[in-house]
Amino acid sequence: MPDFPLAARGYHRHQVDAFVARIEGTLGRAQLFAPPVTAAEVGEVRFAIVLRGYRVQAVDKRLEEYLRELEVRENGEGRRLSAAEADRLIGLVRNVRFVTTRLNEGYDEREVDDFLDRLIADLRGRRPRSADVRAARFTTTRLRPGYAQPDVDGFLDHLAAEIDRLS
């Protein structure tokens, strides 16, 4: 089991521990005492935020790794995109523009931009995974610039649907 660092405010430790134990059991690294976990379930999981919980970024990063492992286990590597398909999706990602917000909650611009850069690298390898796009989580901002959440979420949903259609 991973040992996650603690934060002043973070994910509920018992919820994370129970879910990670199920994942480890599903992957055959530990005894499984509950139903196996699917990649879709990992992509949709939400934990309560509490005082003295696990650091959110550390847990999210490990969940992304688990997600990839489960996807390979469930689906294999999937179809490789053609160069033209990958180029079209890269163009979508490069040309997207999000509305910025300062007073309303938004997503941290740097985190979104970094994710899109990693996504372009995956597209260049021509093996993107829609579950990675759907599992993307970003820190929210308030009273400082951030991307409007509906814009980012809508674009990522559209992109994941395109990847599913092409795979």
Buried (B, 14 or more C-beta within 10 A) or exposed (E): EBEBEEBEEBBBBEBBBEBBBBBBBBBEEBEBEEEEBBBBBBBEBEBEEBEEBBBBBBBBEBBBEBBBBBBEEEEEEBEEBEEEBBBBBBEBBEEBEBEEBEEEEBBBBEBBEEBBEEBBEBBEEBBBBBBBBBBBBBBEBEEEEBBBBEBBBEBBEEBBEBBEEBB
